[in-house]
Amino acid sequence: MAIKITDELVEYLARLSMIKLSPEQFKKLKSDLQEILDHIENLNKINTENVKPTIHLNPYKNLTRDDIPEKGLSVEYVRLIAPLIEKDYFVVPPVIEIEDTESII
């Protein structure tokens, strides 16, 4: 069963994303989200019973470097270059406003 995108859900997602939507953007986003979910629902109907799983599309394995410990920055140096430190903590402006919201999902 497909999920139905409601106005409340779009409002909730916009609030979580911290974006303001014009009425036109709201309508377009709601339509786009519903179209995406409908497409996924159609994909879920495809019979893949005899299809082997594809884990990697390329033949390469473990393209990572060795984890070699290196000397880090000294506490004194970090204190010198940090814009603002209080006690032993960096002070930064808030980046997320927390609202007391109820889940609508």
Contacts in CASP RR format, 6 or more apart in sequence:
PFRMAT RR
TARGET T0000
AUTHOR 0000-0000-0000
METHOD contacts of the structure
MODEL  1
MAIKITDELVEYLARLSMIKLSPEQFKKLKSDLQEILDHIENLNKINTEN
VKPTIHLNPYKNLTRDDIPEKGLSVEYVRLIAPLIEKDYFVVPPVIEIED
TESII
2 37 0 8 1.000
2 38 0 8 1.000
2 41 0 8 1.000
3 37 0 8 1.000
4 34 0 8 1.000
5 30 0 8 1.000
5 33 0 8 1.000
5 34 0 8 1.000
5 37 0 8 1.000
7 26 0 8 1.000
7 30 0 8 1.000
8 104 0 8 1.000
9 104 0 8 1.000
9 105 0 8 1.000
10 21 0 8 1.000
10 26 0 8 1.000
10 29 0 8 1.000
10 30 0 8 1.000
10 33 0 8 1.000
12 101 0 8 1.000
12 103 0 8 1.000
12 104 0 8 1.000
12 105 0 8 1.000
13 33 0 8 1.000
14 20 0 8 1.000
14 21 0 8 1.000
14 26 0 8 1.000
14 29 0 8 1.000
15 99 0 8 1.000
15 101 0 8 1.000
18 96 0 8 1.000
18 97 0 8 1.000
21 29 0 8 1.000
79 85 0 8 1.000
82 90 0 8 1.000
83 91 0 8 1.000
84 90 0 8 1.000
84 91 0 8 1.000
84 92 0 8 1.000
85 91 0 8 1.000
END
